[in-house]
Amino acid sequence: MNKYPHLLMSADMFLHAVLIIAIVYLINLTVVGWLGSLILFCSVFAGVGLAYYSGENENVGLRVFRRFLKE
């Protein structure tokens, strides 16, 4: 996998977005009504933005996967 750093970066971005949205969805289960829907709606944009930032910053995303693959 070290031959394909862009694939690892894409996986890192995807996993960050899924993790953030899943956490906010669990929060949304406790907060009902329009406020919960608003939080869930905003979490999609926050998840994509943070995943994009972590994908841009190779030191954050790729180091974790490279350490994992070396073990």
Backbone as ProteinMPNN parsed JSONL, in Angstrom:
{"seq_chain_A": "MNKYPHLLMSADMFLHAVLIIAIVYLINLTVVGWLGSLILFCSVFAGVGLAYYSGENENVGLRVFRRFLKE", "coords_chain_A": {"N_chain_A": [[0.815, -1.203, 0.0], [2.104, 1.163, 0.388], [2.926, 2.014, -2.042], [0.848, 3.364, -3.126], [0.032, 6.193, -2.236], [-2.008, 8.062, -2.625], [-4.331, 6.6, -2.607], [-4.409, 5.798, 0.045], [-4.711, 8.315, 1.217], [-7.228, 9.029, 0.289], [-8.759, 7.064, 1.532], [-8.308, 7.793, 4.179], [-9.529, 10.327, 4.27], [-12.175, 9.554, 3.752], [-12.731, 7.866, 5.954], [-12.468, 9.661, 8.094], [-14.621, 11.415, 7.558], [-16.811, 9.648, 7.752], [-16.581, 8.827, 10.42], [-16.958, 11.245, 11.864], [-19.565, 11.964, 11.076], [-20.965, 9.74, 12.012], [-20.619, 9.963, 14.8], [-21.942, 12.368, 15.298], [-24.461, 11.627, 14.464], [-25.149, 9.796, 16.467], [-25.303, 11.575, 18.589], [-27.454, 12.99, 17.654], [-29.496, 11.192, 18.024], [-30.17, 11.514, 20.66], [-30.957, 14.149, 20.818], [-33.833, 15.424, 19.825], [-36.114, 16.588, 17.258], [-36.176, 19.763, 15.507], [-33.739, 20.881, 16.132], [-31.973, 18.729, 16.425], [-32.012, 17.803, 13.78], [-30.848, 19.973, 12.5], [-28.282, 19.933, 13.629], [-27.356, 17.473, 12.622], [-27.421, 18.041, 9.885], [-25.488, 20.093, 9.692], [-23.28, 18.651, 10.471], [-22.555, 17.11, 8.315], [-21.319, 18.906, 6.545], [-19.253, 19.739, 8.22], [-17.9, 17.324, 8.587], [-17.032, 16.726, 5.972], [-15.414, 18.965, 5.503], [-13.412, 18.757, 7.523], [-12.349, 16.292, 6.84], [-11.313, 16.896, 4.35], [-9.361, 18.735, 5.089], [-7.666, 17.099, 6.65], [-6.869, 15.358, 4.697], [-5.45, 17.034, 3.023], [-3.289, 17.65, 4.594], [-0.647, 15.853, 4.752], [0.93, 14.899, 6.813], [-0.761, 14.389, 8.915], [-2.667, 12.397, 8.125], [-1.394, 10.319, 6.515], [0.801, 9.383, 7.964], [-0.256, 7.921, 10.085], [-1.449, 5.721, 8.793], [0.786, 4.635, 7.538], [2.367, 3.865, 9.709], [0.682, 1.939, 10.754], [0.684, 0.054, 8.683], [3.325, -0.774, 8.684], [3.586, -2.272, 10.957]], "CA_chain_A": [[0.0, 0.0, 0.0], [2.95, 2.347, 0.37], [3.082, 2.444, -3.429], [-0.342, 4.119, -3.506], [-0.296, 7.129, -1.145], [-3.266, 8.769, -2.864], [-5.4, 5.713, -2.16], [-4.455, 5.908, 1.503], [-5.237, 9.622, 1.561], [-8.666, 8.978, 0.055], [-9.339, 6.251, 2.606], [-8.24, 8.603, 5.393], [-10.581, 11.334, 4.169], [-13.467, 8.879, 3.864], [-12.926, 7.39, 7.322], [-12.71, 10.824, 8.953], [-15.98, 11.896, 7.33], [-17.754, 8.668, 8.297], [-16.489, 8.863, 11.879], [-17.575, 12.473, 12.375], [-21.01, 11.903, 10.856], [-21.514, 8.716, 12.907], [-20.667, 10.509, 16.158], [-23.011, 13.363, 15.369], [-25.733, 10.902, 14.366], [-25.45, 9.282, 17.801], [-25.763, 12.731, 19.366], [-28.771, 13.342, 17.135], [-30.491, 10.277, 18.581], [-30.6, 12.025, 21.959], [-31.56, 15.465, 20.616], [-34.869, 15.246, 18.81], [-36.726, 17.812, 16.765], [-35.479, 20.515, 14.458], [-32.359, 21.129, 16.55], [-31.215, 17.537, 16.059], [-31.861, 17.779, 12.322], [-29.882, 21.016, 12.152], [-26.954, 19.439, 14.012], [-26.986, 16.435, 11.665], [-27.17, 18.704, 8.606], [-24.203, 20.795, 9.778], [-22.191, 17.697, 10.645], [-22.115, 16.652, 6.998], [-20.353, 19.888, 6.059], [-18.08, 19.693, 9.096], [-17.177, 16.089, 8.286], [-16.347, 16.862, 4.684], [-14.359, 19.967, 5.651], [-12.306, 18.216, 8.309], [-11.716, 15.228, 6.067], [-10.517, 17.546, 3.308], [-8.184, 19.303, 5.743], [-6.738, 16.032, 7.032], [-6.329, 14.81, 3.465], [-4.447, 17.973, 2.508], [-2.132, 17.625, 5.472], [-0.164, 14.47, 4.695], [1.524, 14.499, 8.088], [-1.803, 13.902, 9.818], [-3.326, 11.179, 7.677], [-0.596, 9.227, 5.969], [1.697, 8.813, 8.978], [-0.988, 6.925, 10.864], [-1.599, 4.517, 7.988], [2.104, 4.038, 7.292], [2.754, 3.166, 10.94], [-0.158, 0.75, 10.864], [1.096, -0.928, 7.685], [4.656, -1.29, 9.011], [3.505, -3.206, 12.094]], "C_chain_A": [[0.852, 1.258, 0.0], [3.192, 2.853, -1.042], [1.945, 3.356, -3.867], [-0.737, 5.108, -2.414], [-1.616, 7.854, -1.359], [-4.46, 7.914, -2.456], [-5.536, 5.764, -0.646], [-5.041, 7.241, 1.933], [-6.75, 9.649, 1.364], [-9.362, 8.168, 1.14], [-9.353, 7.029, 3.913], [-9.345, 9.648, 5.398], [-11.952, 10.697, 4.373], [-13.739, 8.442, 5.3], [-13.153, 8.541, 8.3], [-14.146, 11.315, 8.802], [-17.007, 10.945, 7.936], [-17.752, 8.716, 9.819], [-17.192, 10.085, 12.452], [-19.086, 12.415, 12.228], [-21.647, 10.857, 11.769], [-21.623, 9.227, 14.339], [-21.806, 11.508, 16.294], [-24.379, 12.699, 15.233], [-26.123, 10.315, 15.72], [-25.904, 10.401, 18.732], [-27.178, 13.103, 18.95], [-29.856, 12.416, 17.675], [-31.004, 10.766, 19.93], [-31.281, 13.383, 21.839], [-32.573, 15.329, 19.488], [-35.408, 16.599, 18.371], [-35.857, 18.511, 15.744], [-34.039, 20.794, 14.83], [-31.473, 19.936, 16.203], [-30.995, 17.436, 14.562], [-30.845, 18.816, 11.863], [-28.462, 20.576, 12.485], [-26.473, 18.39, 13.025], [-26.65, 17.042, 10.31], [-25.81, 19.4, 8.603], [-23.035, 19.825, 9.906], [-21.683, 17.163, 9.318], [-21.061, 17.606, 6.454], [-19.09, 19.895, 6.915], [-17.248, 18.452, 8.814], [-16.406, 16.178, 6.996], [-15.196, 17.854, 4.795], [-13.163, 19.445, 6.425], [-11.596, 17.086, 7.585], [-10.848, 15.813, 4.962], [-9.242, 18.122, 3.905], [-7.18, 18.214, 6.104], [-6.139, 15.376, 5.805], [-5.273, 15.712, 2.859], [-3.16, 17.888, 3.303], [-1.631, 16.187, 5.56], [0.379, 14.001, 6.034], [0.48, 13.945, 9.046], [-2.296, 12.53, 9.386], [-2.398, 10.043, 7.312], [0.347, 8.612, 6.988], [1.012, 7.716, 9.769], [-1.096, 5.628, 10.076], [-0.254, 3.852, 7.725], [2.616, 3.313, 8.523], [1.97, 1.872, 11.084], [0.299, -0.335, 9.893], [2.461, -1.528, 7.995], [4.606, -2.328, 10.114], [3.051, -4.575, 11.659]], "O_chain_A": [[0.359, 2.327, -0.359], [3.616, 3.994, -1.228], [2.065, 4.05, -4.876], [-1.737, 4.894, -1.728], [-2.281, 8.226, -0.392], [-5.481, 8.437, -2.011], [-6.648, 5.772, -0.117], [-5.789, 7.301, 2.909], [-7.473, 10.224, 2.178], [-10.435, 8.547, 1.611], [-10.313, 6.932, 4.678], [-10.021, 9.837, 6.409], [-12.793, 11.242, 5.088], [-14.846, 8.624, 5.807], [-13.945, 8.412, 9.233], [-14.815, 11.599, 9.796], [-17.969, 11.388, 8.564], [-18.813, 8.652, 10.442], [-17.94, 9.972, 13.423], [-19.814, 12.777, 13.153], [-22.76, 11.064, 12.252], [-22.613, 8.955, 15.019], [-22.542, 11.497, 17.281], [-25.352, 13.164, 15.827], [-27.298, 10.332, 16.084], [-26.786, 10.201, 19.567], [-28.001, 13.483, 19.782], [-31.016, 12.816, 17.772], [-32.139, 10.473, 20.308], [-32.106, 13.731, 22.683], [-32.201, 15.139, 18.33], [-35.186, 17.617, 19.026], [-34.926, 17.928, 15.189], [-33.192, 20.934, 13.948], [-30.347, 20.114, 15.739], [-29.922, 17.031, 14.114], [-30.069, 18.564, 10.941], [-27.539, 20.819, 11.708], [-25.308, 18.404, 12.628], [-25.701, 16.61, 9.655], [-25.065, 19.309, 7.628], [-21.919, 20.141, 9.494], [-20.513, 16.8, 9.2], [-20.024, 17.167, 5.956], [-17.984, 20.039, 6.394], [-16.019, 18.521, 8.802], [-15.253, 15.753, 6.925], [-14.119, 17.618, 4.246], [-12.02, 19.667, 6.026], [-10.38, 16.937, 7.701], [-9.773, 15.289, 4.668], [-8.169, 18.016, 3.311], [-5.979, 18.38, 5.892], [-5.011, 14.884, 5.859], [-4.314, 15.235, 2.252], [-2.068, 18.035, 2.753], [-2.139, 15.397, 6.356], [0.292, 12.815, 6.352], [0.801, 13.119, 9.899], [-2.338, 11.602, 10.193], [-2.598, 8.914, 7.759], [0.665, 7.427, 6.888], [1.625, 6.697, 10.089], [-0.862, 4.55, 10.623], [-0.169, 2.624, 7.693], [3.236, 2.256, 8.403], [2.513, 0.842, 11.483], [0.302, -1.516, 10.241], [2.736, -2.666, 7.615], [5.491, -3.179, 10.202], [2.93, -5.477, 12.488]]}, "name": "protein", "num_of_chains": 1, "seq": "MNKYPHLLMSADMFLHAVLIIAIVYLINLTVVGWLGSLILFCSVFAGVGLAYYSGENENVGLRVFRRFLKE"}
